[in-house]
Structures are given as C-alpha cells and as structure tokens.
Amino acid sequence: MLGPFFSHAQITDLAAGTDWQRISYNGTYQDFKIPDDFVGVIYFRMFGGDGGFADAQQDGSCLYKGGAGAEVYQELIVGDGDNEIPAGSTIRFIIGGRGESQGTNGGAVIVYYCGGGGGGTGILAKINDNWVILSTAGGGGGAYAKVFNGFCAQENRHGGSGVTSINGESVGDREGGVHGLGGQGPSSGKNGPGGGAFADGYDYNQYEDTGKAGWFFIGGVGEPLGGKGGTSSTNLAKDGGFGFGGGGVGQESGGGGGGYSGGAASSHGGGGGSYVNEDYSVDHYLKELPTTADVKDGFVQYRLEWKCRIGNTSVTIDEAESCAGEGATVTATIESTPPCATDLYYDLKDASNPDDLQFVTSSNDGVFENVGVGQYAIVVGNVAYGSMDTVTFAVNVAM
C-alpha cells in the first residue's frame, strides 16, 4: 500500500494571493478552509495519479508506459449568491497516488509484468453541512507487458490515460464504471479494476485487488475519505494508488485507474473518469495526457484571487425644474458593501453611445451635481481592483 491512510489533517486557511499554491499527495484526505473574509475566485488545476509502467526486458525493449492521470482546470466563485461557495467553507483534497511500476530480470519462459492503476484526484466542498463534489481528475491505468520464451509478446499494452468523460475507460469486453461506479475486472484471473466515487471496482474473484470507492456511503450517510488502492500478496503484483477512487492492483493485467468512475482491467488498465460540477463552475476544461514512464503522484494547484463585488448599484435622480437654470443631482448608492469598499470611486460617463462610454467626471461619494439632459452611466470601482459595477440612467429635465 502506498503511503499512510486516513490520518486526519489539521484544518488551516487556504492562502489568498496571486501565486499558485500546491497540495501534494500524502495518502489521505487533506482539509483546508476558505478564509472567512474572502470574496473572489478560486482557481483549481488538478492531476490524477499516473498508472504504473511495466518493463519486461532489462534493455528497455519491452517497456510499456503507464497511463497519465487526467488534467482538470476549474474556476469557482466564493460568495453568498446562488451556486457560489460560501466563505469559511471546508475544502477537501483527496490526491491520487501513482500506481506501482514493475521491472524485470528478464529471460523467463512466460511472465506477466503489470503496473498498478493510479488513484483519482478529487476536490470537495462542505456547503451547509453537506459534502459536494466540485471536480475529479481520473487516474491512469497500469501497463501490461509479457515475455514469452524471452521475447516481448504482441498483446502488450500501455496503460490507458485518465479520460475526460465521467465514465471510466473500457478494456476489451470489460466495461469501465459509469456514473460514479467502479470498473469491471474479468470473470477469471487476478486483475484489479479501478474504484469510482461511490463504489469499488468490481472483480469476480479477488476483492482486495480492486480500487476502493472515494466516498462509500449507504443511504446518503458517510464521509468522503478517499479509497485504498488495490493490493495483493502475490509476488509480482503491484499496488494501485490511493485516491478518489483508488487504482486497481496490477497482477495479471494492468490495474484500472480510479476516478469519478473506475477504469476496467483486462490486459492493460483503463483510465479513470473525470468530472466537473457545472453548477458551481464558471469556467473549466478537462484534458487527457500522453502515457508516461515517468510515473508520478497526482497533485492540485490552487489560487485565491480577491475580487471586490457589489450586489447592486442604484441611482437616485433629483431633477431640477425646467426654469431653475440648474442640472439634476444624481446619487449612486451601493446596496451591499464589499470587503474592499474603503477605496471606492464613481465615474460619471456619457452613454449616448453605449458601445463607447466617454468619461465626464469623478466623485468619491457617488454624488454628481448639475448633470444635464442625456444618457449616462456611473461606473463604480475600487482603486486596487478596478471597476465592479455599471448602472445606466437618463436625465430628462434640466436647465
């Protein structure tokens, strides 16, 4: 088994700022908290664990690469609006570990060499006391290499890389997991499919071979703790990586990758599925990466970027009588004050051409006097963060 398992991590605040921060694999879940006063955008870039390679000859002539963990990028808003993550929420990182790789001393009559499947990487948020999956990057499947009378067999295969669909990769007649379930292993033999978010990989014979569910619960009860990688006591077996879900063991085939849905195992291991929660995501992409012999654990990079926000800006117009000889008095009022409201500015602009607003004058308190007839816009902004809201209006009677 790769790494410690299920040790509780101390909850600390995520670091806010312009620099990318990194959460590395440690074999268990890791909890952090969004700062209580933070308002802005969280950027995540995450990778599933790689599947192990298999090398059946000493000279490297029969080396088959492990599948790479998938890459997922996601942007989310922190705030109190619909489909936003509240400040102060706990963010749980379940980082996928790499599957073990297997080399050889060569020269055997018939020997299988198989890599373990990589674990999926998952990010979850605890919102109103309920855990919500934000995104998952599928782990890579393990490679399969076989020697026959000292020669590299034709049926050898690289592991499947983590895929961009929510369903795990199928291999041969074995199906990848669907909708959060684990992948399938063959009806005979010792092969480890990958675990999904909600169910272990399904192996007809060897339960411990399979990658375990990232969040195993019955009737909606349970904690998302991550899933163990598949294991075996067989000499040539290579363990799968811990993750969301766990990678399958590499034994008589490469292990399937864990992920939102697990990869199948039959010859090589299929890649695990990936997922983005579009209810909370304002931007995202998913990417399948090339197979690799430089097998690595997954990881997450994150960045918290402050964004001043205003719930709504309203305008009050005190129009003068037509004979008064004065323009209107216009007052802009913000209905909700952002944390960075101490350095606000208000720019009055001519909006007669809505596609080309022309600056007229500025105000520190949102009050503009002697405004003539016309179409206008007031842009509210912060000195450090720029414009945050724009409201348009018309003055109909003046002078």
N, C-alpha and C positions, 0 to 999 in steps of 0.2 A: 504494500500500500504506500502511495506517495504522500508523504507529509503527515502532520498531525491532523486530528479530526475532531470537529465540534468543540473546540475551546472557545469560550466567549471572549469577544474583543471589547475593550473599553470604548465607550462612545465619545467621540470628540467632534468638534465642528469641522466641516469641510472648509478648506482655505479659499477665501474670496480674493480675486485679483486677476491680473491679465496673463499670468503664467499658467501653463499646463501643469497639473499635478498627476502623480501616478499611484495607482493602487496595484500592488503586485500580489502574486499567488502566495498563499500561506497554508492551504489545505483546510480551511474552514471559512465560514461566513465572516464578514467584516462590516460592522455598523458604524456609520458616521451620521452627523446631524447637519442639516442646513441651518446656518446661523439664524437666530430668532429675528434679527432686524434686516435680513437680506431681502431685497427685491430686485429681480433681474432675470437673467437667463443662465441655465446650466447647460453646458456642452459636454457630451459624453462621446468618447471614442474607445471602442472595446474590441477585444480579440478573444476567440475561443482557444482552448489548448490544442496544440498540434498532436496528431496521431503519430505513433512511433514508426520508425523505419525498420526494414528487415534486410539484412545483408547475409546472403547465403554463400559467399565466396570471400576468401581472405584478400584477394586483389581488388575487390570492389566491383568486379564484373557482373555480379548478380545482386546489386544493391537496388532495392525498391523503396521509394520515398514515402514518408507519411503524409497524410492529408493535412493541409494547413487549417488552423482554426479560422472561421469566418471573421470578417471585419464589419462592425456596425457603428454608425455615427448617428447621434440623436441630439436635438435641441429641445429644451423644455422651459416653460415659463414658471417662475416662482412668484406667487401672488395669491390673492384671495378670490380670484374670479373662477368661473366655470372652467373645468379641465386644466387648472393650474395647480402646481404643487405648493401647499402652504409652507411658509417659512416655519422653521422649527421641526419639520418632518424628519424622521429617521430614514436614511438611505442605506439599503443593504446591498453589499457587493459580494457575489459568490463567483470567485475567479476560477476558471477551468485550468486544471493541471494538465501537463503533457502526458501522453501515453508512453510507457516504457518502450525502448527500442531493443532490437535483438541483432547481435552479430553472430559470427560462426568461427569454428576452427576448420571448416571445410572437409571435403573428402568422404562424407558419409554416403551410404547407399541411397536411402530415402530419408530426408529430414525436412520438417517444416520449420520455417522461421517467420515469426509473425510479430507485428508491433501492436501494442495496446492502443485503444481509442482515447482521444483527448476529451477532456471534460468541457461542457459548455460553460460560457460565462454569462451570468445573469445580474441584472440590476433591478431592485425592487424598492418601492417607497411605502411607508406606513402612513396611510391617509385616513383620518377619522377612525383610528384603531383597526383598520383593515389593510392587509398587505396587497399591493398592486404591482404586477409585473410591468416594468417600464420597457425593458428590452432584453434580448438574449442573443448571443453570438454562438453559433453551433461549433462544436469541437470537430477536429479532423479524425478520419478513420485510420486505423492501423494498416500497414502494408502487409503483403503476403509474398514470401519467397520460399521456393522449394528446390532442393537439389536432388537429382536422380542419377545415381552412379557418378557422382562428382560433377554433373553438368546442370546448368541453370534450366529449370523447367519452363515450358512455354506458357503455362497458365498463371505465371506470377503476375502480380498486380501492385501498382501504387495504391496507397490509401486514398479514399475519397475525401476531398476538402469539405469543410463546413459549408452548407448550402444557404442560399438566400431566401428559400421558401420556409414556411413554418413546419413543413413535413420533412422528416429525415430521409436520407438517400436510400433507395432500394438497391440490393445487390443480387443479381441472378433472380431466383424465384422467391427470395426473402424480401419482405416489404419493410421499408422504413416506417417509423412511427408516424401517426397522423394526429393533429390537434392536441399535442401535449403528451402523447403516449410514447412508450419505448419502442425501439426497433425489434425486428424478429431475428432469431437465430435459426439454424437449420434443424430439421427433425432428428438428425443424428449427428454425432461428433461433438467436439468441445469447442464452442465458439461463443463469443461474448458480444451481443448487440448492445447498443448504447441506450442509456436511460433518457426519458423525456422529463418535462416539467412536472408531470403529475403521475407518472407510472414508470416502473422499472422496465428495462429491456426484457423481452420475452424469449427465454430459451427453454426448449422442451426437456432438457436433461440436466443441466448444471446451473442451478440457481445462482451460485456465487460468481459465476462467470460474467453475469450481466451488470451493466451500469445501472445505478440506482436513481430513483426519482429525485429531482431537485427540491420538490415540495410535495411530499407524500401526505395526503390527508384524506380522511373519510368523512363525508357529510359536511364538508367545509371547515373541519377542525384540524388544526395543525400549523406548524411553523415552517416557513421556507428555509431549511437549514443547509441545503445542498445535498448531493448524493455521492456515495462512495463509488470509486471506480471498481470494475470487476476484478476479482482475484482468483487464483488457482494455486494449488500446491504442486502442480506438475512442473518438472524441471525446466522445460522450455517455455513455459507460459510467461507472458509479460503483462503486468497490471495496467488497467485503464486509469485515467486521471479522475480525481475528484472534480465535481462541478455541478452545474445546473443544466441537465442531469450529468451523471457520471459516465465516463467512457467504458466500453466493454473490454474484457480481457483479450489479449492476443494469444491464441493457443493453436488450434488447427486452422484458423483463419485470422486475419487481422480483426481487431476489436472495432466495433462500431463507435462512432463519435457520439457523445452526449450533446444535448441541446434542448431547445423548446420541444422538439420531437427527436427521438433517438434514431441513429443510423443503423441499418441492418448489418449482419455479419454472415458472409458466405464467400469463401476465398478471401478477398480483402474486406476491410471495414468501410461501410458507407459513412459519409459525413452527417453530422447532426444538423437539425433545422434551426433557423434563426427567426427572430420575431421583434417587431416594434409595435408598441401600443400607440396607435394613431390618435386615440382620444386625447392623449397628453402631448404628443409630439407636434412641434411646429415646423420641423424640418428633419429629414433623416435620409440615410442611404444604407444599403446592405451590399457587401462585396464578397465574392468567392475568390480566394487567393490560390496561387500555384502550390503544388505539392513541394515538400521540403525534406532534406536530410539534416537540416539544422533545426532540430526539434526543440520547441520552447513552450514554456507555460504561457497561458493567456495572461492578459492584464487589462486594466482600464486606465485611460487618461480622462481627466475632467478639468473643467474651467468654469468658475462662477464669475460672471460679468455683471457688475452693478448696472441697473437701468432705472433711471428716475421715471416714475409713471404717475399719471394723473387720471383719476377716474372719469372726470368730465369737467369741461370748462364752459361756463355760461356767461352771457353778455347782457348787461342792462343798459338801455339807451334812453337818456333823458333829452328828448328833442326840444329845441327852443321854438318859440313861436316864430312864424314866418317874418314878423316885423321886428323881432328883437335884435336883429343885427349880429347874432352870435350863432355859432355852430352847436352841435349836440355834445353832451358829455357822455362818454362811453366808459363803462366799468366792466372789466373782466374779473370773474370770480372762479377759483378752482374749488370743486366740491369735495375732493378728497386730497389730502396733503401727502405727498411722497416723503420718504425719509430725507431726501436731499433738496427740500424746499427752501432752504435758507438763502440760496443764491439765485432765486428766480429772476427772469427778465420777461418783459412783454414787448413784442414788436408789433406795431400797427403797420399794415401793408395795404396798398391799393390792390383790390381784387377785381378790377374792371376786366382784366384778362385773367381768368382763373388758372391758366397754364403758365403765367408769368407774373407772380406776385412782386410788386415793387415796394420797397421799403419807404415808409413815410416818417415815422418817429418811434422812439422807445419810451418805456415807462418802467419804473421799479416797483410800482404798486398796482399796476393794472388799470389806472385811471387816465383817460385821454380827454382833453377838453377842446372845445371849439372844432369839432370834427364836421366837415362839410358834407353835403349830399353826395352819395356814391355807394359803391360796393367795396367792402373792406374785409380784411382777415386780421385776426390777432393770433400771433404765434407765441405760445408760452414755452419757455425753455429754462434750462439750468446752465450756469456759466461753465461748469465742468463737463456736462453730459449732452449739451445741445438741446435742440427742440424736442418737445414731448407731446404737444397737442396743438391743434389749429382749429379755430372756430371762425366761421364767416358770418357776416351780418350786413345790413343795409341801413344807411341813414337817408330818410325820405324828405324831411323838412328841416331846413336851416336857412339862415340869413333872411 
